[in-house]
């Protein structure tokens, strides 16, 4: 058989063509992947996920999750840069503040509330690093965004877990979002990786048994007991519970159950009807359900309606109650702390309903003035007129208490870090979490929401609970400070 012989120049062209094809076969997919990755990135540590391309993940403040957060994120970034630049002289560890910072109508929080949380977190970082509570190791504050309704919690939690190594030294996560099934899953995964956890506004009583977890907020049982005590003091004898029946809303269920248990007694305090429920997970029905309730309430004639639902549902309920058929009958509605997540406009709209609205808050700037023995003066002063937050973030009223709770959560983590560093050279998440159990007596946290120590289950011990009244201007006014068991803790 004759052998086919090609000229050398043709052989060279063929070989070159094969090499080019081979290179392209590798390079084109890599280039496409690189382009896709570049397009999916919002910034360092932050990527676009979901159909809406929501930017989620973890940043040191260099990426701004929303325009209204720019001012506070710039301050966090500047403080983080200062901490890392001085790392040779002053060692540091990282604390993350995790929440949903890109919000939609599905979220119970408002832009105002999460912005105030981040402002409070920064204040605690500043006080620990170079303020009146200056201590070592310093804190680098990371910001973790789980996305609207915590839809991308898994991605953000995995990013945080990756930050536990020697480069970022993440030891604690604060904030953690509202009491939902998704945030509970996030808690468990973070706990499994040895991080200390401090919830700022999570109140659902059935969140328990999570290693390394504490909360600075009163539980729903605490809030219900404080609300019941106040109502009885005001000579209220009859009530009805209106509750969200959505399965994922732990906040509503535990709040409704707790009030039902503590209000009824042998002294004539009673519920005049079975619990009235709506289901916010059925989007096509829940507003209609609330619309039909006022007619039933006119027949039942309770002195108080206890509303166990999210703040944004409360506004719809109040609209319906304002149009009740029995206009001559006056109603008082008392709700839980999620009311504080409403915007100033929503609060003003709720006040226009003509219904008297009370709610148990988590904190209020006026608590210190009314009850100076049970709230830390040095901490509270930062939240007063012309205090640190007023100077740093002017024209941003913070009567919702969210800044105070975030501050106290990060302050708790910082206090645990300081205590752990006092007994060993290396600070770990497990070591910080163990310090939470030692925060009693003189080691309690001097919070702006009250003095804080923890029970073995991670709940605060007899935490102060403010009773707030929604005025006609939509402003929350303090009418009293209560506690689950009499007098709140005081300075030791």
Secondary structure, DSSP 8 states (H G I E B T S, - for coil): -------HHHHHHHHHHHHHHHHHHHHHHHHHHHHHHHHHEEETTEEEETTTTEEEEEESSSS-SSGGGHHHHHHHHHHHHHHHHTTTTS-EEEEEEEE--S--TT-SS-HHHHHHHHHHHHHHHHHHHHSTT--SSEEEEEEEE--GGGTTHHHHHHHHHHTTSTTT-EEEEEE--SSBHHHHHHHHHHHHTT-EEEESS---TT----TTEEESS--HHHHHHHHHHHHHHTT--EEEEEEE--TTBHHHHHHHHHHHHHH--TTS-EESS--EEE-TTSTTTHHHHHHHHHHHHHHH--SEEEEES-HHHHHHHHHHHHT-S-TTS--EEEE-GGGGGS-HHHHHHHHTT--EEEEE-S--TTHHHH-TTSS-HHHHGGGSTTSHHHHHSTT---TTSHHHHHHHHHHHHHHHHHHHHTT-SS--HHHHHHHGGG--GGGSEEETTEEE-B-TTS-BSS-EEEEEEE-TTS-EEEEEEEETTSS-----
